[in-house]
Structures are given as C-alpha cells and as structure tokens.
Amino acid sequence: MADRDAFLRWCCANPYAEELREAYLHWLVLHALELEPKPGQVRHEQPWRDQLIALRDLTLALSSAAYIQHPEQQEPQSISFKLWAFQADYQVLGLLEGSTPQSLQGLDLFDATQWRFWVVPSRDLHPDRRSIGLNPLRRSHGEGLVYGELPAHLERLWQEKTPSCDGV
C-alpha cells in the first residue's frame, strides 16, 4: 500500500496549502490539550480560521504560517500570521519551520517537532490589526514554544485566570 506522503500527493495537490496547514494546527493544539476529537466526530464545516478552541473558560484563536507555501516555490515567503478572532482570549500562532526550498526534503507538516508556537493575549494586539509578522512577534513574545511546551504553558495561563480557592 502507498505511504502517507504518496497519499497526500495524490489527495492534495499542494501539501503545504493554507487550509491543510490550518487544519493540522487545530489538530495539534487539540491533541496538546487532550481535547482531540473522538472517533467518528467530524469537524465543523466552517473555515478553520473561524473556529475557536475552548480551554475551560479560555478561548483560543489559531493561525498558522509557513515559509514554504507550495512545493514548486523557489524562495521562502516572509512570515505573517493572520489574526482572525479578537473575541478570543489568546491567539495561538503556529509556524511550520523550514526556510529554504532545500528544506522541503525534510519538511513534514505532520511532524510536531517542526512547529513553533506563540500564545499571545488578544488584549496585547491592536484590535484593528489583521496580521503580525514574525520579527515583531519575536521582539514582543520571544522565540516561541516547541510542541511539548504548549500544554503546560496553556495550563499556566488558565490557572492564572482562575482564582485559587485555597484557604476559603
């Protein structure tokens, strides 16, 4: 039987397309939070950018970016994350790393270790802003998180928002 990469080339003309990348970012975050869909559960039909993830009483809006948008691309694209939903408490921005056409050989959308994440409070972003570039993001919010750091980081944010009931 054909392997996953052959299937993707057959099924998706562009394995780096924004829609597939956005869907996988949602899948990664859901799994990191142990909120993964159950077997047989189907995603909503609305675009991924319109879907928020609820983490108890926090809401997360997700956006992805990648240097490479298409296998035939010769030069890396500058990174800009689209900002969709300012009603969310946080914007989770996921970067599929890999900056040169040569890196396509090892670039794997489905390898969580090739992603970097930033979790930005929506209140820290100007409400009229529709995107943020990688350099301003790094200046304001550091180098980001690797996949394994994401669950604990989000848990800390939730705990900071939830008042402690100790001693009451």
Contacts in CASP RR format, 6 or more apart in sequence:
PFRMAT RR
TARGET T0000
AUTHOR 0000-0000-0000
METHOD contacts of the structure
MODEL  1
MADRDAFLRWCCANPYAEELREAYLHWLVLHALELEPKPGQVRHEQPWRD
QLIALRDLTLALSSAAYIQHPEQQEPQSISFKLWAFQADYQVLGLLEGST
PQSLQGLDLFDATQWRFWVVPSRDLHPDRRSIGLNPLRRSHGEGLVYGEL
PAHLERLWQEKTPSCDGV
2 10 0 8 1.000
4 110 0 8 1.000
5 15 0 8 1.000
8 15 0 8 1.000
9 15 0 8 1.000
12 20 0 8 1.000
14 20 0 8 1.000
14 69 0 8 1.000
14 70 0 8 1.000
14 71 0 8 1.000
15 71 0 8 1.000
15 109 0 8 1.000
16 66 0 8 1.000
16 68 0 8 1.000
16 69 0 8 1.000
16 70 0 8 1.000
16 71 0 8 1.000
16 96 0 8 1.000
16 107 0 8 1.000
16 109 0 8 1.000
17 69 0 8 1.000
17 70 0 8 1.000
18 64 0 8 1.000
18 69 0 8 1.000
19 47 0 8 1.000
19 48 0 8 1.000
20 109 0 8 1.000
21 64 0 8 1.000
21 66 0 8 1.000
21 96 0 8 1.000
21 109 0 8 1.000
22 47 0 8 1.000
22 48 0 8 1.000
22 49 0 8 1.000
22 62 0 8 1.000
22 63 0 8 1.000
22 64 0 8 1.000
23 43 0 8 1.000
23 48 0 8 1.000
24 64 0 8 1.000
24 109 0 8 1.000
24 110 0 8 1.000
25 48 0 8 1.000
25 62 0 8 1.000
25 63 0 8 1.000
25 64 0 8 1.000
25 92 0 8 1.000
25 94 0 8 1.000
25 115 0 8 1.000
26 43 0 8 1.000
26 48 0 8 1.000
26 51 0 8 1.000
26 53 0 8 1.000
26 62 0 8 1.000
27 36 0 8 1.000
28 112 0 8 1.000
28 115 0 8 1.000
28 147 0 8 1.000
29 53 0 8 1.000
29 60 0 8 1.000
29 62 0 8 1.000
29 92 0 8 1.000
29 150 0 8 1.000
30 36 0 8 1.000
30 37 0 8 1.000
30 53 0 8 1.000
32 147 0 8 1.000
32 148 0 8 1.000
32 150 0 8 1.000
32 151 0 8 1.000
32 154 0 8 1.000
33 53 0 8 1.000
33 55 0 8 1.000
33 151 0 8 1.000
33 154 0 8 1.000
34 151 0 8 1.000
35 53 0 8 1.000
35 55 0 8 1.000
37 43 0 8 1.000
43 51 0 8 1.000
44 51 0 8 1.000
48 62 0 8 1.000
49 62 0 8 1.000
49 63 0 8 1.000
49 82 0 8 1.000
49 84 0 8 1.000
49 85 0 8 1.000
50 84 0 8 1.000
50 85 0 8 1.000
51 62 0 8 1.000
52 59 0 8 1.000
52 60 0 8 1.000
52 61 0 8 1.000
52 85 0 8 1.000
52 87 0 8 1.000
52 88 0 8 1.000
53 59 0 8 1.000
53 60 0 8 1.000
53 62 0 8 1.000
53 92 0 8 1.000
54 60 0 8 1.000
55 154 0 8 1.000
55 158 0 8 1.000
56 158 0 8 1.000
56 162 0 8 1.000
57 158 0 8 1.000
57 161 0 8 1.000
57 162 0 8 1.000
58 89 0 8 1.000
58 90 0 8 1.000
58 154 0 8 1.000
58 157 0 8 1.000
58 158 0 8 1.000
58 161 0 8 1.000
59 85 0 8 1.000
59 87 0 8 1.000
59 88 0 8 1.000
59 89 0 8 1.000
59 90 0 8 1.000
60 88 0 8 1.000
60 89 0 8 1.000
60 90 0 8 1.000
60 91 0 8 1.000
60 92 0 8 1.000
60 119 0 8 1.000
60 154 0 8 1.000
61 83 0 8 1.000
61 84 0 8 1.000
61 85 0 8 1.000
61 86 0 8 1.000
61 88 0 8 1.000
61 90 0 8 1.000
61 91 0 8 1.000
61 92 0 8 1.000
61 122 0 8 1.000
62 91 0 8 1.000
62 92 0 8 1.000
62 93 0 8 1.000
62 94 0 8 1.000
63 81 0 8 1.000
63 82 0 8 1.000
63 83 0 8 1.000
63 84 0 8 1.000
63 91 0 8 1.000
63 92 0 8 1.000
63 93 0 8 1.000
63 94 0 8 1.000
64 81 0 8 1.000
64 93 0 8 1.000
64 94 0 8 1.000
64 95 0 8 1.000
64 96 0 8 1.000
65 79 0 8 1.000
65 80 0 8 1.000
65 81 0 8 1.000
65 93 0 8 1.000
65 94 0 8 1.000
65 95 0 8 1.000
65 96 0 8 1.000
65 134 0 8 1.000
66 77 0 8 1.000
66 79 0 8 1.000
66 95 0 8 1.000
66 96 0 8 1.000
66 98 0 8 1.000
67 76 0 8 1.000
67 77 0 8 1.000
67 79 0 8 1.000
67 96 0 8 1.000
67 97 0 8 1.000
67 98 0 8 1.000
67 99 0 8 1.000
67 100 0 8 1.000
68 76 0 8 1.000
68 77 0 8 1.000
68 96 0 8 1.000
68 98 0 8 1.000
68 99 0 8 1.000
68 101 0 8 1.000
68 103 0 8 1.000
68 104 0 8 1.000
68 107 0 8 1.000
69 77 0 8 1.000
71 104 0 8 1.000
73 101 0 8 1.000
74 101 0 8 1.000
75 101 0 8 1.000
76 98 0 8 1.000
76 99 0 8 1.000
76 100 0 8 1.000
76 101 0 8 1.000
78 133 0 8 1.000
78 134 0 8 1.000
79 95 0 8 1.000
79 133 0 8 1.000
79 134 0 8 1.000
80 131 0 8 1.000
80 132 0 8 1.000
80 133 0 8 1.000
80 134 0 8 1.000
81 91 0 8 1.000
81 93 0 8 1.000
81 94 0 8 1.000
81 95 0 8 1.000
81 131 0 8 1.000
81 132 0 8 1.000
81 133 0 8 1.000
81 134 0 8 1.000
81 137 0 8 1.000
82 130 0 8 1.000
82 131 0 8 1.000
83 91 0 8 1.000
83 125 0 8 1.000
83 129 0 8 1.000
83 130 0 8 1.000
83 131 0 8 1.000
83 132 0 8 1.000
85 91 0 8 1.000
85 122 0 8 1.000
86 122 0 8 1.000
86 125 0 8 1.000
86 127 0 8 1.000
87 122 0 8 1.000
88 122 0 8 1.000
89 121 0 8 1.000
89 122 0 8 1.000
89 161 0 8 1.000
90 119 0 8 1.000
90 120 0 8 1.000
90 121 0 8 1.000
90 122 0 8 1.000
90 157 0 8 1.000
91 118 0 8 1.000
91 119 0 8 1.000
91 120 0 8 1.000
91 121 0 8 1.000
91 122 0 8 1.000
91 125 0 8 1.000
92 117 0 8 1.000
92 118 0 8 1.000
92 119 0 8 1.000
92 120 0 8 1.000
93 117 0 8 1.000
93 118 0 8 1.000
93 119 0 8 1.000
93 120 0 8 1.000
93 132 0 8 1.000
93 137 0 8 1.000
94 115 0 8 1.000
94 116 0 8 1.000
94 117 0 8 1.000
94 118 0 8 1.000
95 115 0 8 1.000
95 116 0 8 1.000
95 117 0 8 1.000
95 118 0 8 1.000
95 134 0 8 1.000
96 107 0 8 1.000
96 109 0 8 1.000
96 114 0 8 1.000
96 115 0 8 1.000
97 114 0 8 1.000
97 115 0 8 1.000
97 116 0 8 1.000
98 107 0 8 1.000
98 114 0 8 1.000
107 114 0 8 1.000
108 114 0 8 1.000
112 147 0 8 1.000
112 148 0 8 1.000
113 146 0 8 1.000
113 147 0 8 1.000
115 146 0 8 1.000
115 147 0 8 1.000
116 143 0 8 1.000
116 144 0 8 1.000
116 145 0 8 1.000
116 146 0 8 1.000
117 144 0 8 1.000
117 145 0 8 1.000
117 146 0 8 1.000
117 147 0 8 1.000
117 149 0 8 1.000
117 150 0 8 1.000
118 137 0 8 1.000
118 141 0 8 1.000
118 142 0 8 1.000
118 144 0 8 1.000
118 145 0 8 1.000
119 145 0 8 1.000
119 150 0 8 1.000
119 153 0 8 1.000
119 154 0 8 1.000
119 157 0 8 1.000
120 132 0 8 1.000
120 137 0 8 1.000
120 140 0 8 1.000
120 141 0 8 1.000
124 140 0 8 1.000
125 132 0 8 1.000
138 144 0 8 1.000
145 153 0 8 1.000
END
